Amino acid sequence: MGVCIKFYANIRQLMGKDEIILNLDPSRRYTIRDVLEEILRSERMELSTMLIEVEEKARGTVRILVNGEEVRSLDGAETTVRDGDRITIFPLLGGG
């Protein structure tokens, strides 16, 4: 099962690339939480402070979309990820 994860802004800088393809076990069910844990395990642990707050109730420092829909409008961190999904991760931007 292949999932494309695209990164933007300072997350892209931390990753050193704009996207990765995760090849996941097709016999298992994966959630956004699982995908984030896999990214942290296999890629860059310094992202952990940005990615740990994906719970619906948490304020969060990033926005995560699955196929263009924000996970907070789906099932949050428990949103199921399917083969071919495109996941987008970008930081919240502040300003005033």
Sequence and secondary structure as in RCSB ss.txt:
>XXXX:A:sequence
MGVCIKFYANIRQLMGKDEIILNLDPSRRYTIRDVLEEILRSERMELSTMLIEVEEKARGTVRILVNGEEVRSLD
GAETTVRDGDRITIFPLLGGG
>XXXX:A:secstr
 EEEEEE HHHHHHHTSSEEEEE  TTS EEHHHHHHHHHHHT GGGHHHHS  STTS  SEEEEETTEEGGGTT
GGG EE TT EEEEEE     
